[in-house]
Amino acid sequence: MNSTALYLLPVLTVAFALPAVSEEAADGASAAAQSAANTTRQGGQEQATDIASITVDRGIVTRPGRLTIEPSFSYAHSNSTQVAVEGYTVIPALLVGLINISEIQRDVLVGALSLKYGFTSRFEASLRVPYLKIDEDLREREAFQGTPVDTLRESSGDGLGDVELALRYQINDGLDGWPYVIGVIRAKAPTGEGPYDVDRETIVDSQGNPIGVELAERPTGSGYWAFEPGLSFIYPSDPAVLFGNLSYVWTREEDEGADNGGRIDAGDVIRFGFGMGFAFNERTSFSLSYDHSIIRKTAIELDNNLFDANFDRIHVGTLSFGLSQRLSPDASLNLSVGVGVTDSAPNTEITLRLPFSL
């Protein structure tokens, strides 16, 4: 696997969690709707005690003895263009050599089932099991060859993703003008196939000379254990609810063998986000949120390639719009649309969720 692929390893940790991130917008709207309803019923400082969960790392905890089942489906599309130049410059305006331009399109479908259970009025646990299907197309002209003919290469992958377990604890009561503060610790297990679990193929030029390595199929997981402690904040301000979160993802390093670079330490991630939910009435609400992830560079024990130059960090930013419709006191339908605002984020992501409680 080339160094670029290794550098992008931590992106998988965040990319496969993006459906959960974009869900926050729709849930923020649901929180606003319930806040408005609670103002009528309870008033004052107790107005937000029944605010619906905004996502796995935002929102008031589930009431004790209550089980919430949440099937969800999301679709994400990414499109990027890469330019490679092999040649030399005679004068600043004249290049002698070859220019290779490639276009990559990626479609990711994620079906997930989440379970949340409230043990006490302040503590809950949740489990999320995703299933992914990935299709990727690469259109380019053969590297280092002067040809006007485009080639198209296709690859795909499907299977179980990385299973997540989260524990959330409400730290305070949100009284005296303070926001609700909820602590969370999340663990992600490498149950999906990682980059080193799938077969790899050697890329050769027209003369049969190897020029690189690519994955034979798309991985459905990061391949690494990840642990994410964090805090989320909720501030009811009728008829709106303001929310935000801050967390740090630590990825445990693994020994992938000398052929793969020895011990690989996928870069850690700093995540933060904020937004607002606004209730139109007791059933319908709208939300707007922004989420940003800063992914550190992957460290490779036996990386001796002195010609590779990579950035020390990758930024993934998504702006989300959500709409929530309460179907009954125990069920709601949430739709959110996320738009990538950085090059590493998916161009578009659509998520549909149907949480209901027992």
DACOR-V184681 format. One record per helix or strand of 3 or more residues. SS is the DSSP state (alpha for helix, beta for strand). FROM is the first residue (numbers start at 1). TO is the last residue. If there is no record, write none. Layout:
BEGIN
ss = [SS	SS]
from = [FROM	FROM]
to = [TO	TO]
END
This chain:
BEGIN
ss = [alpha	alpha	alpha	alpha	beta	beta	beta	beta	beta	beta	beta	beta	beta	beta	alpha	beta	beta	beta	beta	beta	beta]
from = [3	9	18	44	67	94	123	150	164	180	200	210	226	240	258	263	269	284	313	331	348]
to = [7	15	41	46	91	118	141	160	170	188	204	215	237	251	260	265	279	296	328	340	357]
END
